[in-house]
């Protein structure tokens, strides 16, 4: 079964930028500590626009993605992340071909 990935684009409100970064960094640390089937979880900030972020995540399979979406710290942190954004998050899914 191919790995499942997503790329999420988030534009934060400038006054909430530090909060978004802190919450995403906490989420990343917890993912790598508690979800061994998450192969990649990275937060990127644009060089040209400091309020624009990309989150890239790759899960071993669909089951790993579903576990991630149900895990307790995801439910605790994501509402705070979404409260920082200035517009709807753009979320696109991909599958590994290699």
Residue frames as a rotation matrix with the C-alpha (Angstrom) as fourth column:
UNK 1
0.586 0.810 0.000 0.00
0.810 -0.586 0.000 0.00
0.000 0.000 -1.000 0.00
UNK 2
-0.102 -0.663 0.742 1.48
0.567 -0.651 -0.504 3.42
0.817 0.370 0.442 -0.92
UNK 3
-0.649 -0.191 -0.737 2.34
0.726 -0.445 -0.524 5.96
-0.228 -0.875 0.427 1.72
UNK 4
0.442 0.813 0.379 -0.17
0.829 -0.531 0.174 8.79
0.343 0.237 -0.909 2.20
UNK 5
-0.658 -0.687 -0.309 1.02
0.746 -0.652 -0.137 12.39
-0.107 -0.320 0.941 2.33
UNK 6
0.624 0.762 0.175 -0.46
0.781 -0.615 -0.108 15.82
0.026 0.204 -0.979 2.63
UNK 7
-0.725 -0.658 0.204 0.71
0.640 -0.752 -0.154 19.35
0.255 0.019 0.967 2.05
UNK 8
0.416 0.839 -0.350 -1.16
0.909 -0.401 0.118 21.96
-0.041 -0.367 -0.929 4.04
UNK 9
-0.535 -0.518 0.668 -0.76
0.533 -0.820 -0.209 25.65
0.656 0.244 0.715 3.34
UNK 10
0.351 0.596 -0.722 -1.52
0.935 -0.265 0.236 27.98
-0.051 -0.758 -0.650 6.22
UNK 11
-0.299 -0.362 0.883 -1.49
0.313 -0.911 -0.268 31.76
0.901 0.196 0.386 6.24
UNK 12
-0.173 0.166 -0.971 -1.29
0.984 0.070 -0.163 33.06
0.040 -0.984 -0.176 9.77
UNK 13
0.875 0.333 0.350 -2.41
0.270 -0.938 0.217 36.39
0.401 -0.096 -0.911 11.13
UNK 14
0.092 -0.953 0.289 0.80
-0.020 -0.292 -0.956 38.33
0.996 0.082 -0.046 11.82
UNK 15
-0.045 -0.088 0.995 0.02
-0.912 -0.404 -0.077 38.76
0.408 -0.911 -0.062 15.51
UNK 16
0.733 0.377 0.567 -0.48
-0.585 0.775 0.241 34.98
-0.348 -0.508 0.788 15.83
UNK 17
0.507 -0.582 -0.636 2.65
-0.536 0.364 -0.761 33.89
0.675 0.727 -0.127 13.93
UNK 18
-0.532 -0.779 0.331 4.64
-0.737 0.234 -0.634 32.98
0.417 -0.582 -0.699 17.07
UNK 19
-0.064 0.601 0.796 1.68
-0.776 0.471 -0.418 31.03
-0.627 -0.645 0.437 18.48
UNK 20
0.847 0.390 -0.362 1.28
-0.531 0.588 -0.610 29.05
-0.025 0.709 0.705 15.26
UNK 21
0.109 -0.895 -0.432 4.98
-0.567 0.301 -0.767 28.20
0.816 0.329 -0.475 15.17
UNK 22
-0.593 -0.341 0.729 4.99
-0.805 0.244 -0.541 27.12
0.006 -0.908 -0.419 18.82
UNK 23
0.277 0.791 0.546 1.91
-0.690 0.559 -0.459 24.92
-0.668 -0.249 0.701 18.40
UNK 24
0.829 0.002 -0.559 3.19
-0.479 0.516 -0.710 23.34
0.287 0.857 0.429 15.19
UNK 25
-0.202 -0.973 -0.115 6.60
-0.663 0.222 -0.715 22.65
0.721 -0.068 -0.690 16.74
UNK 26
-0.423 0.144 0.894 4.94
-0.797 0.409 -0.443 21.00
-0.430 -0.901 -0.058 19.74
UNK 27
0.684 0.727 0.062 2.80
-0.579 0.593 -0.560 18.91
-0.444 0.348 0.826 17.39
UNK 28
0.495 -0.583 -0.645 5.86
-0.572 0.340 -0.747 17.88
0.654 0.738 -0.165 15.38
UNK 29
-0.543 -0.745 0.387 7.74
-0.775 0.268 -0.572 16.79
0.322 -0.611 -0.723 18.52
UNK 30
-0.136 0.582 0.802 4.77
-0.698 0.519 -0.494 14.75
-0.704 -0.626 0.336 19.75
UNK 31
0.791 0.397 -0.466 4.27
-0.611 0.474 -0.634 13.16
-0.031 0.786 0.617 16.33
UNK 32
0.150 -0.823 -0.548 7.87
-0.564 0.384 -0.731 11.96
0.812 0.419 -0.406 16.20
UNK 33
-0.655 -0.377 0.655 7.74
-0.754 0.268 -0.600 10.74
0.051 -0.887 -0.460 19.80
UNK 34
-0.375 0.642 0.668 4.42
-0.444 0.508 -0.738 8.88
-0.814 -0.574 0.094 19.66
UNK 35
0.726 0.686 -0.043 3.69
-0.330 0.294 -0.897 8.04
-0.603 0.666 0.440 16.00
UNK 36
-0.226 -0.930 0.289 6.41
-0.133 0.324 0.937 5.83
-0.965 0.173 -0.197 14.52
UNK 37
-0.123 0.241 0.963 4.38
0.864 0.503 -0.015 5.37
-0.488 0.830 -0.271 11.32
UNK 38
0.956 0.215 -0.200 4.61
0.101 -0.880 -0.464 9.08
-0.276 0.423 -0.863 10.52
UNK 39
0.377 -0.850 0.368 7.65
0.922 0.382 -0.062 9.19
-0.088 0.362 0.928 8.27
UNK 40
-0.699 -0.518 0.493 7.76
0.577 -0.816 -0.038 12.96
0.422 0.258 0.869 7.69
UNK 41
0.567 0.797 -0.209 6.24
0.819 -0.519 0.243 15.88
0.085 -0.309 -0.947 9.56
UNK 42
-0.549 -0.832 -0.083 7.78
0.828 -0.555 0.082 19.24
-0.114 -0.023 0.993 8.74
UNK 43
0.662 0.635 -0.397 6.81
0.580 -0.770 -0.265 22.88
-0.474 -0.055 -0.879 9.05
UNK 44
-0.413 -0.758 0.504 8.22
0.911 -0.344 0.229 25.34
0.000 0.554 0.833 6.52
UNK 45
0.397 0.441 -0.805 7.99
0.411 -0.870 -0.273 29.14
-0.821 -0.222 -0.527 6.61
UNK 46
0.703 -0.060 0.708 8.23
0.688 -0.196 -0.699 31.12
0.180 0.979 -0.097 3.39
UNK 47
-0.364 -0.891 -0.273 11.36
0.885 -0.422 0.196 33.24
-0.290 -0.171 0.942 2.90
UNK 48
-0.767 0.069 0.638 9.33
0.367 -0.769 0.524 35.82
0.526 0.636 0.565 0.97
UNK 49
-0.002 0.865 0.502 6.24
-0.460 -0.447 0.767 35.93
0.888 -0.229 0.399 3.20
UNK 50
-0.859 -0.496 0.128 6.76
-0.330 0.345 -0.878 35.24
0.392 -0.796 -0.460 6.92
UNK 51
-0.336 0.818 0.467 3.04
-0.795 0.019 -0.606 34.62
-0.505 -0.575 0.644 7.42
UNK 52
0.529 0.488 -0.694 2.90
-0.810 0.536 -0.240 31.78
0.255 0.689 0.678 4.89
UNK 53
-0.331 -0.569 0.753 3.61
-0.771 0.623 0.131 28.21
-0.544 -0.537 -0.645 6.04
UNK 54
0.196 0.326 -0.925 3.57
-0.702 0.705 0.100 24.74
0.684 0.630 0.367 4.53
UNK 55
-0.018 -0.164 0.986 3.17
-0.781 0.618 0.088 21.58
-0.624 -0.769 -0.139 6.57
UNK 56
0.060 -0.044 -0.997 4.27
-0.790 0.608 -0.074 18.39
0.610 0.793 0.002 4.83
UNK 57
-0.091 -0.017 0.996 3.45
-0.801 0.595 -0.063 15.03
-0.591 -0.804 -0.068 6.35
UNK 58
-0.140 0.037 -0.989 3.91
-0.722 0.679 0.128 11.47
0.677 0.733 -0.069 5.12
UNK 59
0.179 0.349 0.920 2.29
-0.869 0.494 -0.019 8.49
-0.461 -0.796 0.391 6.78
UNK 60
-0.755 -0.532 0.382 3.30
-0.349 0.820 0.453 4.86
-0.555 0.209 -0.805 6.23
UNK 61
-0.806 0.575 0.138 -0.26
0.491 0.520 0.699 4.08
0.330 0.631 -0.702 5.12
UNK 62
-0.189 0.847 0.497 -3.89
-0.119 -0.522 0.845 5.12
0.975 0.101 0.199 5.48
UNK 63
0.534 0.383 -0.754 -4.11
0.622 0.427 0.657 3.51
0.573 -0.819 -0.010 8.93
UNK 64
-0.380 -0.752 -0.538 -1.23
0.924 -0.331 -0.189 5.69
-0.036 -0.570 0.821 10.18
UNK 65
-0.805 0.170 0.569 -2.97
0.048 -0.936 0.349 8.78
0.592 0.308 0.745 8.84
UNK 66
0.231 0.972 -0.035 -6.24
0.042 0.025 0.999 7.80
0.972 -0.232 -0.035 10.54
UNK 67
0.277 -0.219 -0.936 -4.39
0.932 0.297 0.207 7.22
0.233 -0.929 0.286 13.83
UNK 68
-0.780 -0.625 0.030 -2.78
0.610 -0.771 -0.181 10.65
0.136 -0.123 0.983 13.53
UNK 69
-0.531 0.638 0.558 -6.15
-0.148 -0.718 0.680 12.30
0.834 0.279 0.476 13.02
UNK 70
0.516 0.805 -0.292 -7.57
0.090 0.288 0.953 10.60
0.852 -0.518 0.076 16.15
UNK 71
-0.196 -0.679 -0.707 -4.64
0.791 0.317 -0.524 10.93
0.580 -0.662 0.475 18.56
UNK 72
0.460 0.535 -0.709 -5.30
0.881 -0.377 0.288 12.98
-0.113 -0.756 -0.644 21.70
UNK 73
-0.235 -0.600 -0.764 -2.62
0.477 -0.756 0.448 15.62
-0.847 -0.260 0.464 21.19
UNK 74
-0.836 0.061 0.545 -3.83
0.508 -0.288 0.812 16.28
0.207 0.956 0.209 17.63
UNK 75
0.140 0.986 0.085 -7.29
0.779 -0.163 0.606 17.05
0.611 -0.019 -0.791 19.01
UNK 76
0.425 -0.040 -0.904 -5.74
0.773 -0.503 0.386 19.31
-0.471 -0.863 -0.182 21.65
UNK 77
-0.398 -0.780 -0.483 -3.38
0.403 -0.622 0.672 21.31
-0.824 0.073 0.561 19.39
UNK 78
-0.656 0.070 0.752 -5.12
0.750 -0.055 0.660 21.65
0.088 0.996 -0.016 16.03
UNK 79
0.497 0.865 0.071 -7.95
0.853 -0.501 0.148 23.94
0.163 -0.013 -0.986 17.21
UNK 80
0.489 -0.404 -0.773 -5.32
0.285 -0.764 0.579 26.40
-0.825 -0.503 -0.258 18.50
UNK 81
-0.644 -0.714 0.276 -3.43
0.453 -0.066 0.889 26.18
-0.616 0.697 0.366 15.21
UNK 82
-0.304 0.608 0.733 -6.58
0.904 -0.058 0.423 26.87
0.300 0.791 -0.532 13.23
UNK 83
0.674 0.538 -0.506 -7.36
0.693 -0.698 0.181 29.83
-0.256 -0.472 -0.844 15.50
UNK 84
-0.043 -0.802 -0.596 -4.08
0.254 -0.586 0.769 31.41
-0.966 -0.118 0.229 14.29
UNK 85
-0.617 -0.281 0.735 -4.82
0.737 0.122 0.665 31.26
-0.276 0.952 0.132 10.58
UNK 86
-0.674 0.272 -0.687 -6.09
-0.253 -0.959 -0.130 34.23
-0.694 0.086 0.715 8.59
UNK 87
-0.035 0.645 -0.764 -7.88
-0.999 0.005 0.049 32.19
0.035 0.764 0.644 5.92
UNK 88
0.859 0.423 0.288 -8.98
-0.435 0.900 -0.022 28.64
-0.268 -0.106 0.957 5.24
UNK 89
-0.152 -0.912 0.380 -6.15
-0.471 0.405 0.784 26.13
-0.869 -0.060 -0.491 5.19
UNK 90
0.435 0.170 -0.884 -5.43
-0.878 0.296 -0.376 24.65
0.197 0.940 0.278 1.78
UNK 91
-0.081 -0.382 0.921 -4.98
-0.587 0.765 0.266 20.89
-0.806 -0.519 -0.286 2.14
UNK 92
0.434 0.122 -0.893 -3.95
-0.859 0.356 -0.369 18.55
0.273 0.926 0.260 -0.68
UNK 93
0.483 -0.194 0.854 -3.32
-0.386 0.828 0.407 14.79
-0.786 -0.526 0.325 -0.44
UNK 94
0.199 -0.543 -0.816 -0.74
-0.937 0.139 -0.321 12.75
0.287 0.828 -0.481 -2.35
UNK 95
0.907 -0.044 0.419 0.47
-0.126 0.920 0.371 9.17
-0.402 -0.389 0.829 -2.51
UNK 96
-0.043 -0.997 -0.061 4.03
-0.634 -0.020 0.773 7.97
-0.772 0.072 -0.631 -2.89
UNK 97
0.839 0.311 -0.447 4.80
-0.543 0.420 -0.727 6.41
-0.038 0.852 0.522 -6.25
UNK 98
0.090 -0.869 -0.487 8.16
-0.549 0.365 -0.752 4.92
0.831 0.335 -0.444 -5.37
